[in-house]
């Protein structure tokens, strides 16, 4: 690899050599951790987030961070691993693959937050953008992640530093990767530094959920058989239903005044029957603390369950706590929260190696102890 490759991206270090080096940016605070996240889309685009956490220990640290953050949000200053670096990477990948790629929909965000566990204060810098045509798609909607990491000299991502990580999230409507260099967790792939990547390392393939080479619509014998069984089950169900209705119609109704076995009058519910017939709110139980009806989690969507948990916990929680409360996998919760963040249903903020989640307008930057 010739010397121009190390200036393609950010100053990520392995040992003493830059693996994705970039020209240093004057005034940028020293990052304590960097996380790259690529949310793949069904059309081949990828929504990228690059998040830096900067420790703030003194008032002068905070002043320096806020001064740079103002310039950063105004677009007057970029990061070493910012938009300019990724635009160069996309240009190199376009030249190597023969596919036109570009960086669009750029946004920048900064915030000062306090870790609720350690009490340490961090400045957070995040740049978000869309890498168009990041993945290849064939006629069967199979999605390939490979040549977007290539250049004519190798790869623009030779590795990650010890304080950096990379996550590639599965596209909506797709299962886990059928081909990948590492095992997937809930369809998602995650790397923690330090690590190195050889050219051609990112050979990742996704198929649409439920799709496969042996399934071709109703022409498939398996699908046709399933349709026949479903039709037969429907006919049996209709037969039993109408048969029961005919039986009810021919049964003579009890005469008024006849007593039932419990001493009650026919047609009038006994005390026990009346008690059992008392209507309750479907799917709700009384909260022992507030007396309010608590929804049945089984009747809520995943997104509604997360929102309910946040409301019960003062509007903000750590991602790890959501994983514990729901019993879901880390990957499922991470993908779900990223999707809700994109839809502005929650705010997702990374601090060091942990994500803080809040309902919109709850003010993540004012976090104290988690409720």
ABEGO torsion letter per residue (X at the ends): XBAAAAAABBBBBBEABBAABBBBBBGBBBBABBBBBBBBBAAGBBBBBBBBBBBBABAAAAAAAAAAAAAAAAGABBBAABAAAAAAAAAAAAAAAGBBBBBBGBBBBBBBBBBAAAGBBBBBBBBBBBBBGABBBBAAGBBBBAAAABBAAEBABAEBBAABBBBBBBBBGBBBBABBABBBBGGBBBBBOBBBBBBGABBBBBBBBGBBAABBEAABAAAAAAAAAAAAAAAAAAAAAAAAAAAAAABBBBBBGBBBAAGBBBGBBBAAAAAAABBBBBGBBBBAAAGBBBBBAAABBAAAAAAAAAAAAGGBBBAAAAAAAAGBBAAAAAAAAAAAAAAGABBBBBBEABBBBBBBGAGAAABBBBX
